Amino acid sequence: MKFPYLKVLIFSISLFSLVFSFGILTSTNLELDGNNNNFIIPNSNQENYLEIQTDSLKDTLNPLYLLNEASINFNIFKNESLLILPFFTSKLDIESKSGPFSIPKTAINSKNKLLAYGCCSIILQLNNSSSVYAYRRDSSYSANLYIENTKFFGKKAIKEYKLNNGYFFHTIISKDGWFVGTGGSNKAQLNKYLEKLSRNIIKKGTITKNDMAKSNNAFKKYGFGHFVVKSPEGYVGVNIYNNKKSKSTVFKMKDGEYITIPNYPKYYQKGSYKIKKSDAISAAIYIAAKDKTGFNRRNIMIYDVKRIDNLTKIKIWVSNDNGKYSKTKNLGKDNVIYKKKKTSTKSIPSAPNKKYIGEAILK
């Protein structure tokens, strides 16, 4: 069966894709408009090339009438106004210089907001002297991840942070067993406030609901994100804020429990883990990779912490979340720098595999 207007259709689609020819967009600010069910792509100064492919279109892309099961590529460029694409499909596949990204329909919550900003902290409580912590960075841009020995409120500690596009600390682990994790808005004021708040919590030695309320107010002021603090005794304070919704809790973890703290209250998880063939490090990688939020997934940093007498040993590992367990497609990776030694992106394996970075001994 012949389609006499097929050539016209193909030409129209090509013409449509050339309308936006004023620059280049990034994928970081993709969101779904709540009124029209449209993907909105704001302007961006970052230089990434995007190719957006929509599959199984079942409606009209004005002014074109598309056949069912059509697969069409659009080259999207920066314009002075917003670019709106109707959304009639189960997923959007995005390709940029750093690799392809897939946005599944399941990544959209009831408010039609794309769960794009998915940095995530994970805690596995093994026993009163051993824990495994993990941090998954989600971002459209690469950044060197620095891990350094430092002092945090007078306590020996290690800290993971990045400097590209501004200072942002991800993880702090002290010699005496305190843990701090943050994620969310890339605003220096917010991150520095959370670092100061965690210092005050550690100074007084207890975690309260009022502490979590303070972090929640900061998120309301500056954007969104998560904040988690864990004491040496296993008490945990969690706060997550996003889109006028929050999750706040203070409790004591039991041995064999894990918690997942993303930037979205709805996807906070608490449960028990069972280690069969895999160890706790592999379990942490799996839990981080299974988290449902975020599509710009990059490194998973893992910290295996054991307190022995008067010292703390921290073995550091890295893995890359390539989207295997979340049904997304990600090729973004970050260099890791520890003790002036760089672990390049080329050497970082995809989950569930991991690469050993080194060991920090705090004594």
ABEGO torsion letter per residue (X at the ends): XBBAAAAAAAAAAAAAAAABAAEBBBAAABBBBAAAGBBBBBBBABBBBBBBBBBGBABBBOABBBBBGBBBBBBBBBBABBBBBBBABABBBBBBAAEBBBBBAAABBAAGBBBABABBBBBBBABAABBBBBBBBBBABBBBBBBBBBBBGGBBBBBBBBABGEBBBABBBBAAGBBBBBBEBBBAAAAAAAAAAAAAAAAAGBBBAAAAAAAAAAAAAAEBEBBBBBBAAGBBBBBBBBGGBBBBBBBBBBBGBBBBBBABAAABBBBBBBBBABBAAAAAAAAAAABABEABBBBBBBBBBBBBEABBBBBBBBBBBAGAAAGBBBABBBBBBBGGBBBBAAABBBOABBBBAEBBBBX
